[in-house]
Amino acid sequence: MLMKSMAFSADFLEKITNQLLVEKDRLESELAEFAKKNPHLAGDFDAQFPEYGDKEDENAQEVAEYTTNKPLEETLEKMLRDVEKSLKRISDGTYGVCKYCDKPIDEKRLLARPTSSACVECKKTLTDEA
């Protein structure tokens, strides 16, 4: 793979890194509100089953909360993985290169969505947008 991220200025990459680190902290904090880190699998969290009591309405509330939290956990984990992959690409010198066509991703796109790994053209093709 070509290392084209060197075309980005150090200031730009620092700005993106700071954005990604802030997002990483936010995602980890949000996950920590209802899930615990899995000590056996990096980047994995396990939604905790709440304990409100043994009454029927308390049990129903526990199930409802867990049912709500599980998909949220999965979404936040995916977002966190995307952030971590972007930070790794910055460190590897491959950040800002489209994973499909190997062309540079526009800075405006990266500023708007720092975890982008595809240029606008490839993304449009993939999502079948006109």
C-alpha contacts under 8 A as a table, 3 or more apart, distances in Angstrom:
res1	aa1	res2	aa2	distance
1	M	102	D	7.22
2	L	94	T	7.46
2	L	102	D	7.02
3	M	6	M	6.70
3	M	93	G	5.89
3	M	94	T	5.10
3	M	97	V	7.71
4	K	7	A	5.74
4	K	93	G	7.51
4	K	94	T	6.45
4	K	95	Y	7.75
4	K	96	G	7.39
4	K	97	V	6.38
4	K	103	K	7.94
4	K	104	P	6.60
5	S	8	F	5.53
5	S	90	I	7.73
5	S	93	G	5.73
5	S	94	T	5.43
5	S	95	Y	5.20
5	S	96	G	5.46
5	S	97	V	6.54
5	S	104	P	7.39
6	M	9	S	7.23
6	M	93	G	6.58
8	F	12	F	6.31
8	F	13	L	6.66
9	S	12	F	5.16
9	S	13	L	6.36
10	A	13	L	5.16
10	A	14	E	6.02
11	D	14	E	5.05
11	D	15	K	6.10
12	F	15	K	5.09
12	F	16	I	6.24
13	L	16	I	5.07
13	L	17	T	5.98
13	L	90	I	7.37
14	E	17	T	4.98
14	E	18	N	6.11
15	K	18	N	5.20
15	K	19	Q	6.28
16	I	19	Q	5.03
16	I	20	L	6.14
16	I	110	L	7.85
16	I	111	L	6.99
16	I	114	P	6.40
17	T	20	L	5.08
17	T	21	L	6.10
17	T	87	L	6.65
17	T	90	I	7.70
18	N	21	L	5.10
18	N	22	V	6.19
19	Q	22	V	5.26
19	Q	23	E	6.22
19	Q	114	P	7.61
20	L	23	E	5.01
20	L	24	K	6.02
20	L	83	V	5.98
20	L	86	S	7.82
20	L	87	L	7.09
20	L	114	P	6.98
20	L	115	T	7.94
21	L	24	K	4.94
21	L	25	D	6.23
21	L	83	V	8.00
22	V	25	D	5.23
22	V	26	R	6.24
23	E	26	R	5.01
23	E	27	L	6.10
23	E	83	V	7.47
24	K	27	L	5.21
24	K	28	E	6.12
24	K	80	L	6.13
24	K	83	V	6.46
24	K	84	E	7.64
25	D	28	E	5.20
25	D	29	S	6.07
26	R	29	S	5.16
26	R	30	E	6.10
27	L	30	E	5.08
27	L	31	L	6.10
27	L	76	L	6.36
27	L	77	E	7.98
27	L	79	M	7.71
27	L	80	L	6.33
28	E	31	L	5.11
28	E	32	A	6.05
28	E	80	L	7.62
29	S	32	A	5.04
29	S	33	E	6.58
30	E	33	E	5.44
30	E	34	F	7.70
31	L	34	F	5.95
31	L	35	A	5.51
31	L	36	K	7.58
31	L	45	F	7.42
31	L	73	E	6.57
31	L	76	L	6.99
32	A	35	A	5.13
32	A	36	K	6.02
32	A	37	K	7.77
34	F	47	A	5.86
34	F	48	Q	6.06
34	F	69	N	7.26
35	A	45	F	5.84
35	A	46	D	5.12
35	A	47	A	4.06
35	A	48	Q	5.28
35	A	73	E	7.43
36	K	45	F	5.36
36	K	46	D	5.37
36	K	47	A	6.57
36	K	48	Q	6.98
37	K	43	G	7.48
37	K	44	D	6.05
37	K	45	F	4.34
37	K	46	D	6.36
38	N	41	L	5.58
38	N	42	A	7.00
38	N	43	G	7.69
38	N	44	D	5.40
38	N	45	F	5.16
38	N	46	D	6.28
39	P	42	A	7.09
41	L	44	D	5.62
43	G	77	E	7.00
43	G	80	L	7.68
43	G	81	R	6.99
44	D	77	E	6.84
45	F	73	E	7.20
45	F	77	E	7.32
46	D	73	E	7.58
47	A	66	Y	7.16
47	A	69	N	6.51
47	A	70	K	5.94
47	A	73	E	6.54
48	Q	66	Y	7.23
49	F	62	E	6.84
49	F	63	V	7.69
49	F	66	Y	5.71
50	P	62	E	5.38
50	P	65	E	7.42
50	P	66	Y	7.00
51	E	59	N	7.97
51	E	62	E	6.41
52	Y	58	E	5.56
52	Y	59	N	7.14
52	Y	61	Q	7.83
52	Y	62	E	6.65
53	G	58	E	5.64
53	G	59	N	6.82
54	D	58	E	6.33
54	D	59	N	6.20
55	K	58	E	5.17
55	K	59	N	6.15
56	E	59	N	5.09
56	E	60	A	6.18
57	D	60	A	4.99
57	D	61	Q	6.15
58	E	61	Q	5.01
58	E	62	E	6.19
59	N	62	E	5.02
59	N	63	V	6.30
60	A	63	V	5.21
60	A	64	A	6.11
61	Q	64	A	5.06
61	Q	65	E	6.10
62	E	65	E	5.29
62	E	66	Y	6.19
63	V	66	Y	5.18
63	V	67	T	5.96
64	A	67	T	5.07
64	A	68	T	6.21
65	E	68	T	5.09
65	E	69	N	6.07
66	Y	69	N	4.98
66	Y	70	K	6.02
67	T	70	K	5.66
67	T	71	P	7.41
68	T	71	P	6.43
68	T	72	L	6.78
69	N	72	L	5.01
69	N	73	E	5.92
70	K	73	E	5.05
70	K	74	E	6.42
71	P	74	E	5.06
71	P	75	T	6.21
72	L	75	T	5.11
72	L	76	L	6.10
73	E	76	L	5.23
73	E	77	E	6.01
74	E	77	E	5.09
74	E	78	K	6.22
75	T	78	K	5.21
75	T	79	M	6.32
76	L	79	M	5.03
76	L	80	L	6.07
77	E	80	L	4.97
77	E	81	R	6.12
78	K	81	R	5.05
78	K	82	D	6.23
79	M	82	D	5.09
79	M	83	V	6.33
80	L	83	V	5.08
80	L	84	E	6.19
81	R	84	E	5.05
81	R	85	K	6.04
82	D	85	K	5.10
82	D	86	S	6.19
82	D	115	T	5.91
83	V	86	S	5.13
83	V	87	L	6.27
83	V	114	P	8.00
83	V	115	T	5.84
84	E	87	L	5.08
84	E	88	K	6.21
85	K	88	K	5.04
85	K	89	R	6.18
85	K	115	T	7.91
86	S	89	R	5.01
86	S	90	I	6.27
86	S	95	Y	6.68
86	S	114	P	7.51
86	S	115	T	5.60
86	S	116	S	8.00
86	S	117	S	8.00
87	L	90	I	5.12
87	L	91	S	6.32
88	K	91	S	5.00
88	K	92	D	6.02
89	R	92	D	4.91
89	R	93	G	5.93
89	R	94	T	4.95
89	R	95	Y	4.58
90	I	93	G	5.16
90	I	94	T	6.14
90	I	95	Y	4.75
91	S	94	T	7.80
92	D	95	Y	7.52
94	T	97	V	6.16
95	Y	117	S	7.98
96	G	104	P	5.69
96	G	105	I	5.11
96	G	106	D	7.71
96	G	107	E	7.95
96	G	110	L	7.28
96	G	116	S	7.74
96	G	117	S	6.84
97	V	102	D	5.49
97	V	103	K	5.57
97	V	104	P	4.52
97	V	105	I	5.61
97	V	117	S	6.85
97	V	118	A	7.33
97	V	119	C	7.84
98	C	101	C	5.66
98	C	102	D	4.83
98	C	103	K	5.46
98	C	104	P	6.06
98	C	105	I	5.94
98	C	117	S	5.45
98	C	118	A	4.33
98	C	119	C	5.38
99	K	102	D	5.75
99	K	117	S	5.96
99	K	118	A	5.80
100	Y	118	A	6.68
100	Y	122	C	6.86
101	C	122	C	7.45
103	K	119	C	7.58
104	P	119	C	7.28
105	I	109	R	7.00
105	I	110	L	7.09
105	I	117	S	7.83
105	I	118	A	6.79
105	I	119	C	4.82
105	I	120	V	7.59
106	D	109	R	5.39
106	D	110	L	6.54
106	D	119	C	7.05
107	E	110	L	5.01
107	E	111	L	6.06
108	K	111	L	5.11
108	K	112	A	6.19
109	R	112	A	5.11
109	R	113	R	5.88
109	R	114	P	7.47
109	R	116	S	7.48
109	R	119	C	7.96
109	R	120	V	7.79
110	L	113	R	4.93
110	L	114	P	4.40
110	L	115	T	7.09
110	L	116	S	6.22
111	L	114	P	5.55
113	R	116	S	5.70
116	S	119	C	7.61
118	A	122	C	6.16
118	A	123	K	5.93
119	C	122	C	5.49
119	C	123	K	6.12
120	V	123	K	5.08
120	V	124	K	6.05
121	E	124	K	5.21
121	E	125	T	6.31
122	C	125	T	5.02
122	C	126	L	6.11
123	K	126	L	5.03
123	K	127	T	6.10
124	K	127	T	5.23
124	K	128	D	5.72
124	K	129	E	4.96
124	K	130	A	7.18
125	T	128	D	5.01
125	T	129	E	6.48
126	L	129	E	7.87
